[in-house]
Each structure stands twice: as C-alpha cells, then as structure tokens.
C-alpha cells in the first residue's frame, strides 16, 4: 500500500472513531503502530518505512506531506478513503481505536521505550526484522489476527509496567486479558460514563 494512502485512511479512521482530527505528530505515531501490527500480523501494509527521529519513528514522505500543519489539526475535508480490503480496514481501525486514545506525546514516549527505536542509529531506517522480533513478544500481539470474539489484551504503557512492578513472577507471567474486545469496549465506555458522573 502507498504510505500516503495509509496515512489518509488513518486520519479518516481517527476522525470517525474519536469525532475529531489529529495532529501531524500523532499521525506519525499511529502510522508507525499500524505498520508494526500489520507486520506482526504477517500482512505488512508498508515495509521499512520509518526512520529514527528525535520524537520517535517518522516516515519522511508523510512528514513532508503534512508538516505545513505544524501543531494544528489536519483537516479532513479533502481526504478520501483508499480502497482497501475489509481485513486491512479492520486492522487499521483496531490499531487506531486502541492507540488513538493516547496523546501524541505519550505515543512518542512509548516508541522511545521500545527496542527498535533504541537500537537504531539516528536517522537510520528501523528494520522490519527488528520491529517484528520485538513487537511479536508483546501481549498486544496476541490480538492478531484481529478477532473480536477471542480474549483481548490491551495496550501496555509505562503505567501498566509500574502497576505490575510488585506482582509475583507467576502473576506477571499470566497477562491480564478481557474475555473479548466487545467486553473491553463495554467496560471502557461504562467507566468513562461513571467518571463523568463523578
């Protein structure tokens, strides 16, 4: 898939899911994680598309396309979905819905904690091999191929790692999962409503 077409699909998917647009920095991180999980899934949407930059992995082609917006939101008016398969659309929307809730700065920080960014020299391409090797070991990888009826493993952030720091080794080796993605969404939406009431 063309990287610019993937970027457009991500911008439009984000707008559809969250009801707002996103910044260029956030687009780069969502683009990177979509690439990561499509690679882990065994059906890469793009290959060797990211370089190590100061604020995390960046695709230079997409950077030059959207840098004019700076920290402002990217308008969606003139964008159109590119024709893709149902499976590709499902994967893109799944990744965007799970990573899109984090801020651009949080996403950037997350990529800085991950081995592919750490071991790649500055401005060099982050290799597919390094990406697949590292991310395939994460619990979130168990969600692929995407199937909403199997157990769902949420994205793990720094907060998760500090939460399990004092757990026993047995508990740590048995990662938490919801019965299904639908159950996760239901509980997530309920907690958001409960929080608003408070």
N, C-alpha and C positions, 0 to 999 in steps of 0.2 A: 504494500500500500504506500502511496505517496505520503510523506511525513506531513506536508501541509494539509492534505485532506484529512489525515488523522487528527491534526490539531483542530481543524474546523469542527469535526464530529465531536471532539471533547468539549469545545466551547459550547456547542449547542446542547449536548447532553447535560452539561453542568447547569445551563440556564433552565432546561426542562426539569431537572431534579430539584434544584435549590431555588428556582424562581428569581435568579439574578445572574449578572455576568461575573467574570473573574478577571484578575489582573494577569499581566504577562508572566510575572514570576510564578504565580500559582499554575498557570497553563503549563509552563515548563516542567513543573514537578508532577502534575497529573499526566502529562505526556510521557514522562520518564516511567512512572509506575505502571501505566498502561502497557508500555513496551516491555517492562520487567515481567509482568504477569502473563502477557501473551507468549513470551519466550519460555517461561516455566510451563505454560500450558502446552507447549510443543507446536504452537502455530504463531510464530512471531509476526507481528503486524509490520515491523520495520527491523532492520539489522544494523548493528554498530553505529547507531545514530546520535550518540551523545558523547560530549567531551567533558572533562573535569574542569569546571569553572569555580570561581570563588564561592558563589552561592548554591553550589550543587551541580548536578548533571544538567547540561544545556545542549539543545540542538541548535546549531548556529543558523541553519536555514530558517527555522521558525523564529529564532531570535531577531533576525533582520526583517522578517515579515511584520512582527508586532512590536518592535522596540519603540516605535513612534508613540505608543500609548503610555510609555513610562509606567508610573504607579496608578494610572487611571484604569477604569474598567474597559475591557474590549467590547465594542458594540457588536451586536449580533444581527442587526437589520439586514445586511447584505450577504450573510452567510447561508449556505445550504448544506444539508447532509449529503455526503458522498454515498453512492450506492455500495453497500457492503452486505455481507451475509448476516443472517439472523444470529448466528453464533458470535460473529465479530461484534455486532451491536450489543449483544447480551454481555459480553466480556467488558467492552468499553463502559457501559452503563454501570456494571457491577463495580469496577475499579473506581470510577468517578464518584459513585454514591458512597463508597467506603473511605476513600481518601479525601474527597471534596469537603468534608465537614471540618477538616483541619485547616488552620491558617497557612498562608504561603510561607511564613517564617518557620512554623512548626514543621511543615513538609521539607523545607530546606534543611533544617536541623536534623531531621530523620535521615535524610540522604547522607549527611556528614557522619552519622554514626555507623553507616553500613560499609562493609569491607570493600566493595567495588570502587567507591569514591575514595576511600582512604588509601588504597594501594596503587591507584592510578596516578601517574605523574601529572603535574599541572598542564592543562590544555591538551592532554593526550586523549585519544578515544578510549572509552570504557568498553572493554571487550565483552562480547556476548557470552563467552565461556566463563568469565569471571562472574558476570551477572547471574547466569543460570546456576552456577555452583553455589553461590551464596544464598540467593533467594529461595532456591528449592528446599533449603533446610528449615526455613521459617514455617511456623504453624499456619500462616495465611495461605501457604502453598497447597495445603490440604483441601482448599476450596475449589481447586481446579482439576478437571474441567468444571465449569460453573454448573451446579445442580442445586436448585433451591430446596430440594427435599432431603438432602443429606446434612449431617452436622455442619454447623457454620463456625469457623474460627475467626474472631475479629482481629483487626489490625493491632499489632502490639507496638506501643510507643514507649518513650522513656518512663512515662508514668506507670505503665504495666511492669517494667523491669524493677522499678523501685518498690512496687506493690508486692512482688513475689520474692523480694530480696531475703526475707526472713523465713520463707517457707522451707519445709523439709525437702530433701532431694527427691523423695517419692512424689510429693505434690508438684514440684517443679517439672518433673518428667511426664506428668499427666496434664497436658494443657487444657485449659477451660474451653469448652465449646457449647454453643446453643444447639438445641435439637435440630433446628433448621434456620435458614436465612429469614423465613417468614416470622418465626418466633422472635428472632433477634429484632427485626423491624417493629413488631408489635410492642415488645417491651421497651425498645428505644423511644418510640413515639409516646408511649404511656408515661415514661419517666420525664419526657420533655413537657407534657401537659401538667404533670404533678409539680414540676419545678415552677411552671408559670403560676400555678395556684398559690404557691408559697410566696 
